[in-house]
Amino acid sequence: SAVISQKPSRDICQRGTSLTIQCQVDSQVTMMFWYRQQPGQSLTLIATANQGSEATYESGFVIDKFPISRPNLTFSTLTVSNMSPEDSSIYLCSGWASTDTQYFGPGTRLTVL
Amino acid sequence: AQSVTQLGSHVSVSEGALVLLRCNYSSSVPPYLFWYVQYPNQGLQLLLKYTSAATLVKGINGFEAEFKKSETSFHLTKPSAHMSDAAEYFCAVSLGRGPDSTNAGKSTFGDGTTLTVKP
């Protein structure tokens, strides 16, 4: 199975600040994504991280709030900007592998006070 | 567009009993279907996947699922529940086909089913 790591694993942040989450995947992964899981809810796709170009955002998510970078095939970052308590969620990095399988990282548990 | 409906947000079974978690999907093209398990304070672990090969798919931990196109269903079963199976289970559908598909990995998830196993 593909290996996906994320850091930090959790953080507690103050309102109005920003947090950058890092994701590292192994070479089996061809496409990278960022998902959000709000407390007690299911997963929602935020965006597709495109290598060397702007990410593709899903409806309801914008680049100013969730800037994403993917400088190479195996690394991506998601920034949660100008945070509010409503941003408290688990943020998960995901990769689509060459085996036609989707894998998820362990998640970053974010609490905004 | 695709969607997933998991019938029953909470399922409770006795240890040793059959586990049946229901998932129905809607898709405009032949889908990929996945079941994931999430233990408290942990990430998602892939249980099994359907990618248009055999319709009966066997996964880890004794789980299996059957793809029924006529019923647009992909229900998850396990013959005998174990206490360690207590967790949140998610069904997901993806329209991606092949690594070059722009929809590969853009999965839609069901709302999840919490499985409780009673001793």
Interface residues (C-beta under 8 A of the other chain):
Chain A: S1 T30 M31 M32 F33 Q41 S42 L43 T44 L45 T48 L92 S94 G95 W96 S98 D100 T101 Q102 Y103 F104 G105 P106 G107 R109
Chain B: Y32 F34 Y36 N41 Q42 G43 L44 L46 K49 T51 F90 A92 S94 G96 R97 G98 P99 A104 G105 K106 S107 T108 F109 G110 D111 G112
